[in-house]
Amino acid sequence: MGLFAEWMMVKGLSVPSEAVEARFSWEGLSVSREEDGWVLARARGHDLDALAHRLNKLSVEPWVAGWIYDSDFAYLTGAGPGSARFALVVGSPYSDSAGEEPHALSQLASGEGKREAAEACAAWSRSNANPVSTADILAVLERDWTFAEEGVAALAGLMGLPDPLVLWEPQEPNEQTGVSVSLSIDMLATLSAWRLFRRLDGFSGERGMTHTEKTIEIHLDEAAASGPAFEELIGEVQRFVDEVGLPQLTVFAAGRAHTVQREAPINLDG
């Protein structure tokens, strides 16, 4: 199985990197790395052209975004001050590929499309990166790469950009120090939900749990939706929220939403 990767990088020219990081945060991105004045983030699930367009409207900083599909082909796009913009394809896209419209990708991968993309990328590089000739960029686009990420790395090297693949490299500790603890977000959410599920055991005979893409829901089909029993249930949920340190949790009862907010301070010492 090849590499699937999506990323965004913005160069901080006229603003501190903290401002760029804030912009990323507004878009649901988290800055993963800073290299040579560029701020990088993974961008899984984003419409990169739309994302880049919104970010570009906020400043004059150059940006580059891209994705790699199963190591077979890659798409890169970028813009900068003024009208400088480019889009290109490394490798041969499938006719049924996801993401960019297949027809648009095929056009970029055609002979004429590669030449036009190389010209646009060279023009972009002259204002926003190390200047590279059209011929050098075209040579990368026309090469038959074993892995598309190799072509992406070659383009980044030519223009003096960070290789976006650094976002997928493990951070190695040195010989004396360095400890990494890897936690699965999905597993943590499931374990937390089961913990609450067990605590609410006495409030309903029939119980169940469902998972969606973004939520886990506990169903207490026979639980009282009002009165002392419901207040006791809310109290148990409150204790759970305080112990776990959640900012809030929503309980739906008889069609009404009840927000339970954390009351206890978070204890970071244990």
KELUMRO-742361 format. One record per residue (C-alpha): residue number from 1; x, y, z. Coordinates in Angstrom, 3 decimals. Example, Ala and Ser with C-alpha at 12.3 -4.5 7.8 and 13.67 -1.06 7.14 Angstrom:
2
{site 1, {12.300, -4.500, 7.800}}
{site 2, {13.670, -1.060, 7.140}}
This chain:
270
{site 1, {0.000, 0.000, 0.000}}
{site 2, {1.365, 3.398, -0.954}}
{site 3, {1.302, 6.744, 0.791}}
{site 4, {-1.836, 8.865, 1.103}}
{site 5, {-0.967, 12.367, 2.281}}
{site 6, {-2.423, 15.879, 2.250}}
{site 7, {-0.689, 19.016, 3.452}}
{site 8, {-0.589, 22.798, 3.471}}
{site 9, {2.368, 25.121, 3.987}}
{site 10, {2.423, 28.904, 4.334}}
{site 11, {5.484, 31.146, 4.375}}
{site 12, {5.451, 33.791, 7.091}}
{site 13, {6.693, 36.959, 5.424}}
{site 14, {4.862, 39.925, 6.911}}
{site 15, {3.343, 38.331, 10.004}}
{site 16, {4.712, 36.227, 12.879}}
{site 17, {4.257, 32.492, 12.570}}
{site 18, {1.786, 32.667, 15.479}}
{site 19, {-0.625, 34.544, 13.226}}
{site 20, {-0.274, 31.889, 10.528}}
{site 21, {-0.853, 29.225, 13.181}}
{site 22, {-4.043, 31.021, 14.242}}
{site 23, {-5.279, 31.007, 10.652}}
{site 24, {-4.612, 27.308, 10.418}}
{site 25, {-6.534, 26.806, 13.662}}
{site 26, {-9.555, 28.613, 12.257}}
{site 27, {-9.577, 26.087, 9.440}}
{site 28, {-9.306, 23.094, 11.774}}
{site 29, {-5.597, 22.591, 11.000}}
{site 30, {-2.818, 22.168, 13.513}}
{site 31, {0.706, 23.375, 12.779}}
{site 32, {2.956, 20.337, 12.801}}
{site 33, {6.310, 21.808, 11.860}}
{site 34, {8.187, 24.994, 10.986}}
{site 35, {11.120, 24.876, 8.592}}
{site 36, {13.026, 27.678, 6.858}}
{site 37, {10.254, 30.182, 7.519}}
{site 38, {7.486, 27.873, 6.283}}
{site 39, {4.697, 26.636, 8.557}}
{site 40, {3.458, 23.138, 7.672}}
{site 41, {0.329, 21.224, 8.612}}
{site 42, {-1.378, 18.036, 7.568}}
{site 43, {-4.661, 18.745, 5.781}}
{site 44, {-6.523, 15.458, 5.647}}
{site 45, {-10.065, 15.728, 4.338}}
{site 46, {-9.851, 19.379, 3.260}}
{site 47, {-10.654, 20.813, -0.150}}
{site 48, {-7.147, 22.166, -0.658}}
{site 49, {-7.984, 24.671, -3.377}}
{site 50, {-10.845, 26.114, -1.313}}
{site 51, {-8.735, 26.096, 1.845}}
{site 52, {-5.815, 27.798, 0.152}}
{site 53, {-8.112, 30.359, -1.432}}
{site 54, {-9.502, 31.338, 1.970}}
{site 55, {-6.058, 31.525, 3.557}}
{site 56, {-4.668, 33.522, 0.657}}
{site 57, {-7.394, 36.159, 0.994}}
{site 58, {-6.197, 36.908, 4.513}}
{site 59, {-2.618, 37.812, 3.657}}
{site 60, {0.005, 38.155, 0.955}}
{site 61, {2.011, 35.179, 2.190}}
{site 62, {2.862, 32.479, -0.366}}
{site 63, {1.331, 29.065, 0.189}}
{site 64, {1.666, 25.603, -1.293}}
{site 65, {-0.794, 22.742, -0.842}}
{site 66, {-0.828, 19.229, -2.167}}
{site 67, {-1.799, 15.605, -1.847}}
{site 68, {-0.377, 12.235, -2.774}}
{site 69, {-2.641, 9.393, -3.849}}
{site 70, {-1.338, 5.932, -2.953}}
{site 71, {2.194, 6.973, -4.022}}
{site 72, {1.005, 6.751, -7.657}}
{site 73, {0.450, 10.424, -8.409}}
{site 74, {0.432, 13.765, -6.642}}
{site 75, {-1.229, 17.145, -7.052}}
{site 76, {0.399, 20.436, -6.034}}
{site 77, {-0.974, 23.940, -6.170}}
{site 78, {0.321, 27.230, -4.866}}
{site 79, {-0.128, 30.981, -4.979}}
{site 80, {1.549, 34.105, -3.751}}
{site 81, {1.499, 37.897, -3.960}}
{site 82, {-0.272, 39.240, -6.991}}
{site 83, {-1.505, 36.767, -9.560}}
{site 84, {1.268, 34.170, -9.204}}
{site 85, {-0.340, 30.733, -9.114}}
{site 86, {0.437, 27.221, -10.286}}
{site 87, {-1.076, 23.745, -10.318}}
{site 88, {0.633, 20.581, -11.463}}
{site 89, {0.512, 16.788, -11.364}}
{site 90, {3.357, 14.378, -10.669}}
{site 91, {2.741, 10.953, -12.200}}
{site 92, {-0.239, 9.638, -14.144}}
{site 93, {-3.659, 10.133, -12.493}}
{site 94, {-6.323, 7.428, -12.653}}
{site 95, {-9.386, 8.132, -14.731}}
{site 96, {-11.569, 7.560, -11.622}}
{site 97, {-9.366, 9.245, -9.020}}
{site 98, {-10.839, 11.029, -6.034}}
{site 99, {-10.182, 14.659, -5.117}}
{site 100, {-9.593, 16.867, -8.122}}
{site 101, {-11.834, 16.327, -11.126}}
{site 102, {-10.281, 13.527, -13.218}}
{site 103, {-10.583, 15.616, -16.394}}
{site 104, {-8.659, 18.500, -14.800}}
{site 105, {-5.944, 16.153, -13.555}}
{site 106, {-5.650, 14.517, -16.962}}
{site 107, {-5.232, 17.920, -18.570}}
{site 108, {-2.427, 18.809, -16.159}}
{site 109, {-0.760, 15.452, -16.856}}
{site 110, {-0.902, 15.850, -20.638}}
{site 111, {2.101, 17.027, -22.610}}
{site 112, {0.715, 20.526, -23.071}}
{site 113, {-0.552, 20.609, -19.501}}
{site 114, {2.892, 19.746, -18.107}}
{site 115, {4.541, 22.488, -20.148}}
{site 116, {2.008, 25.093, -19.035}}
{site 117, {2.231, 23.918, -15.411}}
{site 118, {6.050, 24.077, -15.522}}
{site 119, {5.922, 27.648, -16.864}}
{site 120, {3.477, 28.734, -14.159}}
{site 121, {5.484, 27.032, -11.406}}
{site 122, {8.711, 28.617, -12.640}}
{site 123, {7.059, 32.051, -12.611}}
{site 124, {5.791, 31.409, -9.073}}
{site 125, {9.258, 30.344, -7.900}}
{site 126, {10.835, 33.573, -9.077}}
{site 127, {8.732, 35.572, -6.597}}
{site 128, {8.155, 33.121, -3.758}}
{site 129, {11.018, 30.594, -3.574}}
{site 130, {14.363, 29.755, -5.157}}
{site 131, {13.965, 30.619, -8.853}}
{site 132, {13.819, 27.522, -11.039}}
{site 133, {13.713, 27.291, -14.820}}
{site 134, {10.774, 25.919, -16.750}}
{site 135, {13.028, 23.223, -18.216}}
{site 136, {14.100, 21.946, -14.777}}
{site 137, {10.522, 21.733, -13.517}}
{site 138, {9.358, 20.089, -16.729}}
{site 139, {12.088, 17.458, -16.338}}
{site 140, {10.619, 16.515, -12.941}}
{site 141, {7.075, 16.359, -14.310}}
{site 142, {8.071, 14.211, -17.279}}
{site 143, {10.123, 11.715, -15.285}}
{site 144, {8.584, 8.310, -14.534}}
{site 145, {8.887, 8.222, -10.739}}
{site 146, {8.570, 4.930, -8.856}}
{site 147, {6.837, 6.813, -6.047}}
{site 148, {5.070, 10.124, -6.555}}
{site 149, {6.477, 11.463, -3.297}}
{site 150, {9.954, 11.262, -4.863}}
{site 151, {8.845, 13.738, -7.508}}
{site 152, {7.298, 15.979, -4.853}}
{site 153, {10.563, 15.925, -2.904}}
{site 154, {12.502, 16.761, -6.089}}
{site 155, {10.309, 19.797, -6.774}}
{site 156, {10.618, 20.950, -3.172}}
{site 157, {14.391, 20.618, -3.392}}
{site 158, {14.604, 22.633, -6.597}}
{site 159, {12.592, 25.516, -5.145}}
{site 160, {14.149, 25.410, -1.678}}
{site 161, {10.886, 24.422, 0.005}}
{site 162, {10.536, 22.032, 2.937}}
{site 163, {9.820, 18.485, 1.818}}
{site 164, {6.197, 17.975, 2.996}}
{site 165, {7.004, 14.335, 3.713}}
{site 166, {8.746, 15.491, 6.908}}
{site 167, {5.223, 15.652, 8.348}}
{site 168, {5.042, 11.869, 8.172}}
{site 169, {8.495, 11.143, 9.551}}
{site 170, {8.704, 9.848, 13.130}}
{site 171, {10.545, 12.157, 15.490}}
{site 172, {13.594, 10.258, 16.704}}
{site 173, {14.767, 10.862, 20.290}}
{site 174, {18.479, 11.332, 20.869}}
{site 175, {20.616, 8.804, 22.701}}
{site 176, {20.134, 10.379, 26.127}}
{site 177, {16.554, 11.618, 26.221}}
{site 178, {13.218, 11.391, 24.503}}
{site 179, {10.056, 9.453, 25.268}}
{site 180, {7.029, 9.178, 22.983}}
{site 181, {3.647, 7.811, 24.059}}
{site 182, {1.334, 7.065, 21.137}}
{site 183, {-2.391, 7.301, 21.887}}
{site 184, {-5.228, 6.476, 19.520}}
{site 185, {-7.873, 9.207, 19.631}}
{site 186, {-10.562, 6.766, 18.524}}
{site 187, {-9.573, 4.279, 21.207}}
{site 188, {-9.473, 6.941, 23.926}}
{site 189, {-12.936, 8.178, 22.957}}
{site 190, {-14.321, 4.636, 22.964}}
{site 191, {-12.804, 3.802, 26.357}}
{site 192, {-14.146, 7.049, 27.799}}
{site 193, {-17.619, 6.332, 26.416}}
{site 194, {-17.597, 2.810, 27.882}}
{site 195, {-16.577, 4.248, 31.231}}
{site 196, {-19.640, 6.498, 31.260}}
{site 197, {-21.786, 3.685, 29.861}}
{site 198, {-20.972, 1.513, 32.873}}
{site 199, {-21.574, 4.366, 35.343}}
{site 200, {-25.089, 4.833, 33.991}}
{site 201, {-25.933, 1.148, 34.322}}
{site 202, {-28.580, 1.654, 37.017}}
{site 203, {-30.603, 4.294, 35.198}}
{site 204, {-32.091, 2.142, 32.416}}
{site 205, {-32.798, -1.463, 31.629}}
{site 206, {-32.320, -1.227, 27.882}}
{site 207, {-29.062, 0.471, 26.913}}
{site 208, {-27.014, 0.790, 23.763}}
{site 209, {-24.194, 2.693, 22.114}}
{site 210, {-23.850, 3.940, 18.537}}
{site 211, {-20.864, 5.392, 16.677}}
{site 212, {-20.922, 7.991, 13.904}}
{site 213, {-18.012, 9.679, 12.167}}
{site 214, {-17.713, 12.358, 14.853}}
{site 215, {-19.724, 11.209, 17.874}}
{site 216, {-20.395, 8.301, 20.209}}
{site 217, {-23.913, 8.233, 21.643}}
{site 218, {-25.114, 6.300, 24.685}}
{site 219, {-28.815, 5.410, 24.529}}
{site 220, {-30.778, 4.829, 27.743}}
{site 221, {-34.151, 3.898, 26.297}}
{site 222, {-35.934, 3.387, 29.626}}
{site 223, {-34.347, 6.197, 31.631}}
{site 224, {-36.576, 8.916, 33.096}}
{site 225, {-36.312, 12.209, 31.181}}
{site 226, {-37.376, 14.376, 34.139}}
{site 227, {-37.799, 14.295, 37.896}}
{site 228, {-35.431, 13.128, 40.650}}
{site 229, {-34.135, 10.121, 38.692}}
{site 230, {-33.139, 12.351, 35.791}}
{site 231, {-31.474, 14.840, 38.130}}
{site 232, {-29.496, 11.960, 39.629}}
{site 233, {-28.437, 10.885, 36.110}}
{site 234, {-27.308, 14.440, 35.312}}
{site 235, {-25.346, 14.458, 38.554}}
{site 236, {-23.542, 11.264, 37.535}}
{site 237, {-22.742, 12.773, 34.141}}
{site 238, {-21.466, 15.906, 35.913}}
{site 239, {-19.080, 13.859, 38.036}}
{site 240, {-17.850, 12.056, 34.920}}
{site 241, {-17.229, 15.345, 33.076}}
{site 242, {-15.306, 16.746, 36.036}}
{site 243, {-13.212, 13.617, 36.524}}
{site 244, {-12.293, 13.206, 32.856}}
{site 245, {-11.751, 16.927, 32.299}}
{site 246, {-14.143, 17.390, 29.385}}
{site 247, {-15.136, 21.020, 28.749}}
{site 248, {-18.765, 19.969, 28.332}}
{site 249, {-21.110, 17.169, 27.344}}
{site 250, {-24.662, 17.238, 25.992}}
{site 251, {-27.491, 15.069, 27.282}}
{site 252, {-30.657, 14.813, 25.174}}
{site 253, {-33.800, 13.969, 27.127}}
{site 254, {-37.301, 13.915, 25.629}}
{site 255, {-36.147, 16.107, 22.757}}
{site 256, {-34.425, 18.719, 24.945}}
{site 257, {-30.688, 19.341, 25.090}}
{site 258, {-29.030, 19.690, 28.494}}
{site 259, {-25.423, 20.941, 28.481}}
{site 260, {-23.288, 19.696, 31.343}}
{site 261, {-20.217, 21.885, 31.747}}
{site 262, {-17.089, 21.073, 33.717}}
{site 263, {-17.142, 22.607, 37.184}}
{site 264, {-13.979, 21.149, 38.690}}
{site 265, {-10.569, 22.529, 37.681}}
{site 266, {-8.303, 20.250, 35.653}}
{site 267, {-5.660, 18.628, 37.816}}
{site 268, {-2.527, 18.244, 35.697}}
{site 269, {-0.524, 16.679, 38.540}}
{site 270, {-2.446, 13.433, 38.816}}
